[in-house]
Amino acid sequence: MEKLFHKPSIEHGGISAGTKVRLIKDHHEIGGELSAGSEYIVDAIIHFPTRCRLKENDKIWTVPMHSIEIVADESKEAVDEKYGEVDD
């Protein structure tokens, strides 16, 4: 499916809405700052340029993809292990 650059999407580049991510560098916006090491949930993917929209309480942050890393999703690992998709 074609992704429209002017609309948010729920998945792009292996990251989807609901993914838990960690900031790998400090991020500054007019509304405040986010510290490296903080963990957030992805609300949406914004295109052109590609950024993640992170939501914290009522605040929304737009963070570049290169400023985050995916935190291991324990529930996904449990499902993969159950169906034999984990390498030993």
C-alpha positions as CSV (number, residue, x, y, z in Angstrom):
1,M,0.0,0.0,0.0
2,E,1.3,3.5,-0.9
3,K,2.1,5.7,2.0
4,L,1.0,9.3,1.7
5,F,3.8,11.7,2.7
6,H,1.4,14.2,4.1
7,K,-0.5,11.8,6.4
8,P,0.6,9.9,9.5
9,S,0.8,6.1,9.2
10,I,0.9,3.3,11.7
11,E,3.9,1.5,10.3
12,H,7.2,2.3,8.5
13,G,10.7,0.8,8.4
14,G,10.0,-1.9,11.0
15,I,8.5,0.5,13.5
16,S,4.7,0.6,14.1
17,A,2.3,2.4,16.4
18,G,2.4,0.9,19.8
19,T,6.2,0.0,19.6
20,K,8.1,0.9,22.8
21,V,11.3,2.9,21.9
22,R,14.2,4.5,23.8
23,L,15.8,7.8,22.9
24,I,19.5,7.4,22.1
25,K,20.2,11.2,22.2
26,D,18.6,14.2,23.9
27,H,15.7,15.8,21.9
28,H,14.7,19.5,22.3
29,E,11.5,21.1,21.2
30,I,9.8,24.3,22.1
31,G,7.5,22.5,24.5
32,G,10.4,21.0,26.5
33,E,13.1,18.4,26.3
34,L,13.3,14.6,26.3
35,S,16.4,13.0,27.8
36,A,18.4,10.2,26.2
37,G,17.5,6.9,27.8
38,S,13.8,7.8,28.2
39,E,11.3,5.3,26.9
40,Y,8.1,6.1,25.1
41,I,5.4,4.4,23.0
42,V,5.1,5.3,19.3
43,D,1.8,7.0,18.4
44,A,2.4,7.3,14.7
45,I,5.0,7.7,11.9
46,I,5.2,11.1,10.2
47,H,6.7,11.2,6.7
48,F,8.8,13.7,4.8
49,P,11.1,13.7,6.7
50,T,10.4,10.5,8.5
51,R,9.9,11.0,12.2
52,C,8.1,9.2,15.1
53,R,5.3,10.8,16.9
54,L,5.6,10.0,20.6
55,K,2.9,10.7,23.0
56,E,3.4,11.4,26.7
57,N,0.2,12.3,28.7
58,D,-1.2,15.2,26.6
59,K,2.1,16.2,24.9
60,I,3.1,15.0,21.5
61,W,6.8,14.9,20.4
62,T,8.1,14.5,16.9
63,V,11.4,12.7,17.1
64,P,13.7,11.8,14.1
65,M,14.0,8.0,13.5
66,H,17.8,8.2,14.0
67,S,17.2,9.4,17.5
68,I,15.5,6.2,18.7
69,E,16.0,2.5,19.2
70,I,13.4,-0.2,19.6
71,V,13.1,-1.7,23.1
72,A,12.6,-5.5,23.0
73,D,9.0,-6.4,23.1
74,E,8.7,-9.2,25.7
75,S,5.3,-10.3,24.5
76,K,6.6,-10.7,20.9
77,E,9.5,-12.7,22.1
78,A,7.2,-15.1,24.0
79,V,5.1,-15.6,20.9
80,D,8.2,-16.3,18.7
81,E,9.5,-18.7,21.2
82,K,6.2,-20.6,21.4
83,Y,6.2,-21.1,17.7
84,G,9.8,-22.0,17.4
85,E,11.0,-18.8,15.7
86,V,13.7,-18.0,18.2
87,D,17.3,-19.0,17.4
88,D,19.1,-20.8,20.2
